[in-house]
Structure formats: C-alpha cells, structure tokens
Amino acid sequence: MRQSNSGFSEAGLRRMRDVLARYVESGKIPGLVALVSRGEETHTEVLGTMRHDGGPPMRRDTIFRMASTSKPVGMSAAMILLDECRLRLDDLVDPWLPELADRQVLKRIDGPLDDTVPARRPITVRDVLTSTFGLGMDMTSLGTPIMNAVFEQGLTPNLPTPMPEPDEWMRRLGALPLMHQPGERWQYHIASDLLGVLVARVTGQSYETFLRERIFDPLGMKDTGFHVPADKIDRLPPLYAPDPQSGEFHVWDEAKGGRHSQPPAFQGGGGGLNSTADDYHAYFRMLLNGGMHGTERILSRAAVNLMTTNRLAPEQQAARHAMAVNNVHVSFGQGQHGGWGFGMAVRTYRGDYAPVGQFGWDGGSGTSTYADPENQITGILLTQVGTSVPDPARLFHDFWTTVYQAIDD
C-alpha cells in the first residue's frame, strides 16, 4: 500500500480508513473496496467480508454490480462512434431506431396515454446522449399512467421480470408516447439503455462486444462485463437491499444462479455492468488523461471534454437540480451536482467538498465512482449494499469528504 509523496497526507489517509472501518464495524456495510489515486500514487482499503453474516474476506479484486455507475463507462462506445464520424450529434436516430420515428408526446405528464400531440421534431443522437430524448425515470412523476406503463412494460431493470431482448424492448418503447418534447427536458436512465441498442445497430456488433474490443481490452478491464462467468462467480458477493424500516438484510441478488450469473437478454448501459475497483480506476484515469491510456489513445481529448462538461441548458439544469434536492428523502442527498454531461454527473456548483468540474456517478447497488480534473484525483468506492437505506449514500459522502480532507499540498 503506497502512500506519501502522493499529495495525500498519511494522517488524512488514516482518517479515511477509520471512517470506512466504522461503517464495517457497525454492521451496516458488510464489506467494501475503496481506491483513491492522485498522479502516479494509488491507495486502497479493503475491509470486511463478502456476506453480511461473515464468509470470505472482501478482496481487492472482488467483482461488484456497478448499477448506474455503468452509465459513464457505457457512454464511451458512443464517443468512439462520434470520433470516427459513424454518428453525428445531430443525426436523426430514425435510420437505426425506426421504432422512435413519428413520436407522439403527452399533453401533460400525468395525463392519459392517448392524450397527445405530435412531436415538434424527430429525436437526434444528441437527445439520446444528453438524456433528453423525451422518456426517462422521473421520480417526481411516480404513479402517473406513463410511469406505470414504463414499469409494466419491463423497460427498466431490477423488476421481478428481466428486460426483454433489445428488439422487443424497442418495440415496447416505441408503443409509448414521449413524456416531453425531444430535447426539452433531462430525464434519468432510459436513454443510457437506449444508447446500447443504438451502438449495436450502428456497429452490427453486440454492445458488449464493441465495448470489449474498443474499451475493456485496451484498458485491461479484464473483469468488466454484463455477467460474471462461472470461474469468477466466487468473487461476486450477494447484493443486499436492507429493509427500509427495520434495516434487516435481505438478499436482493445472490451470486450463483443470480441475475448476473448468466448473459442477460438485454445488455443495459444504464446499469448492467459488473466490474472491479482496478478496472474502473483504469477507465476514469483514461478520462483524466484526456483519452490516453499509456501510449494508446482510446478517445479523443475533444470527446472526453464533451462527455465531462455540463450539457444542460439552465432550465434543464433547474429540473435536474429539483429532482435531487426535492427527493433528498429518497436520494439521501445524492445527485446534488447541478449538471450532467454524457452519461454522468458534472459538478456545476460547489455543494460539498468536491470542486466544480468533478465528474462521475453513483449506483443504487452501493457504488460511487468519480474523477476530479482540478486535483487529478480518481476515487472508487464499491460495496454490496443497495441504497434502499441511507447507509451506503452516507458512506459515499463520508468517503469523498475523507478523500478531500486527505489532500496535502
């Protein structure tokens, strides 16, 4: 475990370890892997066990369900296609996603599904990449006919029935009206899954195959993919979703025989990846290095800058901000960064210890992954506890606080 000369103080790193250990010793977080790097120095903490009732110790190469931290990684496939001019930002998506041609848009978000007006314009690639194509997970609209239909059609993950294969998923998506006019409003999640279908249809390869050939293999991300093979399944802990009232641990997904033990019908860029701290570190370091990995260029510097800069207009940012601050009881304070780039949050105001410009995202399975260009910091925190309770989100906040308090320069 290397430290000192890294711009982190030894006392600050000890405090980080103490804070992380407190969560594990309390029993609220069975185990975790934390990695923080600055410059050429990397510091890791591996604490606790794979299961909440004990079991094997957590390992640095433990594989975690990355949930929504899949979004910043999955987006890289689209950036390659932009770099190669196989996609353009303002191309219409109709040639590849004909199911989304000739859209109807709800007159009001809580109205019946047949009370619509024609879309003012077609959907573009830019709308998909910025998560503004017109449909998404709107936590402020739960219980409306359109949100009920999204869930009933199996268009989002983590429901009892798995998402269908991409062509059927597209058919169901195309049967629904849009919630907002294309390009009008930022909405969460569904665009990230749609992106994977777009990449597959443009390239003629599966989304995972393209990611593996162009991102995972070049970066040495050998443990990253949409399922965990049998010879690695012992490195995947169960995923817990504690009871929100009692805090009792419930297994949401077991490793062997679970949702991630077999290739899924739908390779979801919104939340389907499994990975390790070192694999994600390689990816975020590549972004911090302006698209370079060693001597190999993975993405153009311009593509990285485009991904990691706020893309939202002020009125869109207001809606994004409202979703975070008005749902603190649901998000436990996560998401208060202001902006959004392509597939990730971008800080546009200083709401806590992290500076403006930090980019990355968190996952509902208890994962947090960000990079900070100003301080040249990458931080990865991985647990096996879902955010059905506040503990993982509080751990995220405390981890990042201790990362920044440990800076010593």
Secondary structure, DSSP 8 states (H G I E B T S, - for coil): ---SSSSB-HHHHHHHHHHHHHHHHTTSSSEEEEEEEETTEEEEEEEEEEETTEEEE--TT--EE-GGGHHHHHTHHHHHHHHTTSS-TT-BSTTT-GGGSS-EEESSTTS-TT-EEE-SS--BHHHHHTT-SS--B-GGGTTSHHHHHHHHTT-SSSSSS----HHHHHHHHHTS-BSS-TTT---BSHHHHHHHHHHHHHHTS-HHHHHIIIIIHHHT-TT-BSS--GGGGGG---EE---TTT----EEE-STTSTTSS--SS--TTT--EE-HHHHHHHHHHHHTTTEETTEESS-HHHHHHHTS----HHHHHHHHHHHHTTHHHHTTTTTTEEE-SSSEEE-S-SSSS-TT-EEEEETTTEEEEEETTTTEEEEEEESB-TTSSHHHHHHHHHHHHHHHTB--
